[in-house]
Amino acid sequence: MIGRMKDPFVALVEKTEREIVGMIALQERIEKRKLDAQKALNRMNDTGADIGSPRQAGTGPVQKFENRSLPDEIKHLLRASYPEPMTPRILRLHLDQLAWDFGGGSNPQSAIHMALKRMVESSPDVVEECITPSGKKGYRCAPISHKLSDAFSVPLSVAGREANRLLEQMLSEVKK
């Protein structure tokens, strides 16, 4: 029986690795929810302007969650849609929903194409070109939890369970 037991140190390392992957998976879920919330705020702002509401969404304490560069925002959108690839046109629609400010550039679509091209050239292991189901050129970016899951040999189902456990723990602490 003793021969079958794991070394306590190895067991602790594996548990810690699972916890890290779980926390990163949770962080990615939260990031995706933040994107959805920002899009909803922008839609409410448009609706409020249409009906003449004095209070505009996004003018209160929560305006923009983070100031990211265009490539960072594109990576964020690609990770949120993984494993589905996104075309530059779809990325533009999502950036418009997020009220992305292209800084008055003459061609925002060109800026998206250039950012994607540079990301693929500089880090093909992060952003990859692929073909969408409709046969168009698309791009995707695997979430960090997928890469860590492979590196630590932690199945995604385990990482997902760990993320759910951490989320429930955080929610119970907030309710206290």
Contacts in CASP RR format, 6 or more apart in sequence:
PFRMAT RR
TARGET T0000
AUTHOR 0000-0000-0000
METHOD contacts of the structure
MODEL  1
MIGRMKDPFVALVEKTEREIVGMIALQERIEKRKLDAQKALNRMNDTGAD
IGSPRQAGTGPVQKFENRSLPDEIKHLLRASYPEPMTPRILRLHLDQLAW
DFGGGSNPQSAIHMALKRMVESSPDVVEECITPSGKKGYRCAPISHKLSD
AFSVPLSVAGREANRLLEQMLSEVKK
14 152 0 8 1.000
17 152 0 8 1.000
17 154 0 8 1.000
18 152 0 8 1.000
18 154 0 8 1.000
18 158 0 8 1.000
18 159 0 8 1.000
18 162 0 8 1.000
19 162 0 8 1.000
19 166 0 8 1.000
20 148 0 8 1.000
20 152 0 8 1.000
21 145 0 8 1.000
21 148 0 8 1.000
21 149 0 8 1.000
21 152 0 8 1.000
21 154 0 8 1.000
21 158 0 8 1.000
21 159 0 8 1.000
21 162 0 8 1.000
22 145 0 8 1.000
22 159 0 8 1.000
22 160 0 8 1.000
22 162 0 8 1.000
22 163 0 8 1.000
22 166 0 8 1.000
23 162 0 8 1.000
23 163 0 8 1.000
23 166 0 8 1.000
24 143 0 8 1.000
24 144 0 8 1.000
24 145 0 8 1.000
24 148 0 8 1.000
24 159 0 8 1.000
25 143 0 8 1.000
25 145 0 8 1.000
25 156 0 8 1.000
25 159 0 8 1.000
25 160 0 8 1.000
25 162 0 8 1.000
25 163 0 8 1.000
26 163 0 8 1.000
26 166 0 8 1.000
26 167 0 8 1.000
28 79 0 8 1.000
28 80 0 8 1.000
28 143 0 8 1.000
28 144 0 8 1.000
28 145 0 8 1.000
29 163 0 8 1.000
29 167 0 8 1.000
31 76 0 8 1.000
31 79 0 8 1.000
31 80 0 8 1.000
32 80 0 8 1.000
34 65 0 8 1.000
35 76 0 8 1.000
35 77 0 8 1.000
35 80 0 8 1.000
35 98 0 8 1.000
38 64 0 8 1.000
38 65 0 8 1.000
38 98 0 8 1.000
39 94 0 8 1.000
39 97 0 8 1.000
39 98 0 8 1.000
41 57 0 8 1.000
41 58 0 8 1.000
41 62 0 8 1.000
42 57 0 8 1.000
42 97 0 8 1.000
42 98 0 8 1.000
42 99 0 8 1.000
43 97 0 8 1.000
44 57 0 8 1.000
45 56 0 8 1.000
45 57 0 8 1.000
45 58 0 8 1.000
45 99 0 8 1.000
47 53 0 8 1.000
48 56 0 8 1.000
48 57 0 8 1.000
49 56 0 8 1.000
68 76 0 8 1.000
70 100 0 8 1.000
70 102 0 8 1.000
70 111 0 8 1.000
70 112 0 8 1.000
70 115 0 8 1.000
71 115 0 8 1.000
71 118 0 8 1.000
71 119 0 8 1.000
73 95 0 8 1.000
73 98 0 8 1.000
73 100 0 8 1.000
74 91 0 8 1.000
74 95 0 8 1.000
74 112 0 8 1.000
74 115 0 8 1.000
74 116 0 8 1.000
74 119 0 8 1.000
75 119 0 8 1.000
75 126 0 8 1.000
75 127 0 8 1.000
75 141 0 8 1.000
77 86 0 8 1.000
77 91 0 8 1.000
77 94 0 8 1.000
77 95 0 8 1.000
78 86 0 8 1.000
78 91 0 8 1.000
78 127 0 8 1.000
78 139 0 8 1.000
78 140 0 8 1.000
78 141 0 8 1.000
79 141 0 8 1.000
79 142 0 8 1.000
79 143 0 8 1.000
79 144 0 8 1.000
81 140 0 8 1.000
82 140 0 8 1.000
82 141 0 8 1.000
82 142 0 8 1.000
82 143 0 8 1.000
82 146 0 8 1.000
83 140 0 8 1.000
83 142 0 8 1.000
84 140 0 8 1.000
85 130 0 8 1.000
85 131 0 8 1.000
85 132 0 8 1.000
85 138 0 8 1.000
85 139 0 8 1.000
85 140 0 8 1.000
86 94 0 8 1.000
86 138 0 8 1.000
86 139 0 8 1.000
86 140 0 8 1.000
87 132 0 8 1.000
87 136 0 8 1.000
87 137 0 8 1.000
87 138 0 8 1.000
87 139 0 8 1.000
88 109 0 8 1.000
88 112 0 8 1.000
88 113 0 8 1.000
88 116 0 8 1.000
88 138 0 8 1.000
88 139 0 8 1.000
89 109 0 8 1.000
91 112 0 8 1.000
91 116 0 8 1.000
91 139 0 8 1.000
92 108 0 8 1.000
92 109 0 8 1.000
92 112 0 8 1.000
95 108 0 8 1.000
95 112 0 8 1.000
102 108 0 8 1.000
102 111 0 8 1.000
105 111 0 8 1.000
116 127 0 8 1.000
116 139 0 8 1.000
119 126 0 8 1.000
119 127 0 8 1.000
119 139 0 8 1.000
120 127 0 8 1.000
120 128 0 8 1.000
120 129 0 8 1.000
120 139 0 8 1.000
126 141 0 8 1.000
127 139 0 8 1.000
127 140 0 8 1.000
127 141 0 8 1.000
128 139 0 8 1.000
128 140 0 8 1.000
128 141 0 8 1.000
129 137 0 8 1.000
129 138 0 8 1.000
129 139 0 8 1.000
130 137 0 8 1.000
130 138 0 8 1.000
130 139 0 8 1.000
130 140 0 8 1.000
131 137 0 8 1.000
131 138 0 8 1.000
132 138 0 8 1.000
145 156 0 8 1.000
145 159 0 8 1.000
146 156 0 8 1.000
148 154 0 8 1.000
148 159 0 8 1.000
149 155 0 8 1.000
149 156 0 8 1.000
149 159 0 8 1.000
END
